[in-house]
Amino acid sequence: MLLLKNSMKRLILLLCLLTTFSSFSQNDDEADKKAIQKVLKKQRLAWSDNDLEEFMEGYWKNDSLKFYGANGVTYGWENTLDRYQRAYPTKDHTGKLSFKINAISKITDGAYYVLGEYHLKREVGNADGIFMLIFKKIDGEWKIIADTSS
């Protein structure tokens, strides 16, 4: 009987520990998603202020950054900034950006993908499209390491 009681106590302790770890993991995931949403909000505001350099702060400042667009792949942070500056040369071109985030999903610890839609309300004509971003936590900050937009 004593052996059965000890086994039950261990089982209950194990279940409590598993529940605690699971809730910590869920809390971490929610905190990660909120941090990613904060990056996206900063980008949206910077874009709408025609501040492309500030918008680019959400991206990994590295030659390995990849942007997949209608004209193929752009590699690197500087090249991606140059691409944006050519395609959106004035406030009339950047306009006001809004997002609809459809999913933020964990790939692995320290990495998520974001699926969404964007809308640009602008003087030169509105634009809409979809995107998939890969975020990675680098040096304690969430950065976009790959962007596919169309």
TITI-743183 format. One record per residue (C-alpha): x, y, z; residue number from 1. Coordinates in steps of 0.2 Angstrom, whole numbers, plus 5000, padded with zeros to 4 digits. Last residue first. Layout:
BEGIN
{{X,Y,Z},NUM},
...
This chain:
BEGIN
{{5019,5197,4730},150},
{{5030,5196,4745},149},
{{5042,5182,4751},148},
{{5053,5188,4765},147},
{{5068,5179,4773},146},
{{5079,5183,4788},145},
{{5066,5195,4797},144},
{{5073,5199,4814},143},
{{5067,5196,4832},142},
{{5080,5203,4844},141},
{{5090,5194,4858},140},
{{5106,5192,4848},139},
{{5096,5185,4833},138},
{{5079,5178,4836},137},
{{5073,5172,4819},136},
{{5058,5178,4809},135},
{{5053,5170,4792},134},
{{5041,5181,4783},133},
{{5027,5176,4771},132},
{{5018,5189,4761},131},
{{5002,5193,4752},130},
{{4997,5208,4741},129},
{{4988,5224,4739},128},
{{4992,5240,4730},127},
{{4983,5257,4729},126},
{{4987,5269,4716},125},
{{5000,5283,4714},124},
{{4992,5293,4728},123},
{{4993,5278,4741},122},
{{4984,5266,4751},121},
{{4995,5251,4752},120},
{{4987,5235,4758},119},
{{4996,5220,4765},118},
{{4991,5202,4768},117},
{{4999,5189,4780},116},
{{5008,5174,4784},115},
{{5021,5175,4798},114},
{{5034,5161,4800},113},
{{5043,5158,4817},112},
{{5061,5154,4823},111},
{{5069,5155,4840},110},
{{5064,5138,4846},109},
{{5057,5129,4830},108},
{{5045,5133,4816},107},
{{5032,5142,4827},106},
{{5017,5149,4818},105},
{{5011,5167,4816},104},
{{4996,5166,4806},103},
{{4984,5177,4796},102},
{{4991,5194,4799},101},
{{4981,5208,4790},100},
{{4993,5222,4787},99},
{{4991,5241,4784},98},
{{5003,5253,4775},97},
{{5000,5271,4771},96},
{{5008,5278,4755},95},
{{5025,5271,4750},94},
{{5024,5278,4732},93},
{{5016,5295,4736},92},
{{5029,5296,4750},91},
{{5043,5295,4737},90},
{{5055,5283,4729},89},
{{5046,5267,4732},88},
{{5053,5254,4719},87},
{{5070,5261,4719},86},
{{5071,5264,4738},85},
{{5064,5246,4741},84},
{{5077,5238,4730},83},
{{5091,5248,4738},82},
{{5085,5243,4755},81},
{{5085,5225,4749},80},
{{5103,5227,4742},79},
{{5109,5234,4758},78},
{{5101,5220,4769},77},
{{5107,5205,4758},76},
{{5101,5195,4743},75},
{{5087,5200,4732},74},
{{5078,5185,4724},73},
{{5068,5186,4708},72},
{{5058,5200,4700},71},
{{5041,5196,4707},70},
{{5049,5196,4725},69},
{{5059,5184,4736},68},
{{5070,5194,4749},67},
{{5084,5185,4756},66},
{{5095,5190,4771},65},
{{5112,5182,4770},64},
{{5122,5198,4767},63},
{{5117,5203,4785},62},
{{5107,5216,4794},61},
{{5092,5205,4798},60},
{{5076,5214,4794},59},
{{5065,5224,4806},58},
{{5077,5239,4805},57},
{{5072,5240,4786},56},
{{5057,5250,4790},55},
{{5068,5263,4799},54},
{{5079,5264,4783},53},
{{5062,5265,4773},52},
{{5056,5280,4782},51},
{{5041,5285,4771},50},
{{5031,5289,4787},49},
{{5019,5275,4782},48},
{{5034,5263,4780},47},
{{5040,5268,4798},46},
{{5023,5265,4805},45},
{{5021,5248,4797},44},
{{5039,5243,4802},43},
{{5036,5247,4820},42},
{{5020,5237,4820},41},
{{5028,5222,4812},40},
{{5042,5223,4825},39},
{{5029,5224,4839},38},
{{5020,5209,4831},37},
{{5036,5199,4832},36},
{{5037,5203,4851},35},
{{5019,5198,4853},34},
{{5022,5182,4845},33},
{{5038,5178,4855},32},
{{5028,5182,4871},31},
{{5014,5171,4866},30},
{{5027,5157,4863},29},
{{5035,5160,4879},28},
{{5019,5159,4888},27},
{{5014,5143,4879},26},
{{5031,5135,4884},25},
{{5029,5141,4902},24},
{{5012,5133,4902},23},
{{5019,5116,4896},22},
{{5033,5117,4909},21},
{{5020,5119,4923},20},
{{5008,5105,4916},19},
{{5023,5093,4914},18},
{{5028,5097,4932},17},
{{5011,5095,4939},16},
{{5009,5078,4930},15},
{{5026,5072,4937},14},
{{5021,5077,4954},13},
{{5005,5068,4953},12},
{{5014,5052,4946},11},
{{5027,5053,4960},10},
{{5013,5054,4973},9},
{{5004,5040,4965},8},
{{5019,5029,4965},7},
{{5022,5034,4984},6},
{{5004,5029,4988},5},
{{5006,5012,4979},4},
{{5022,5008,4988},3},
{{5014,5012,5004},2},
{{5000,5000,5000},1},
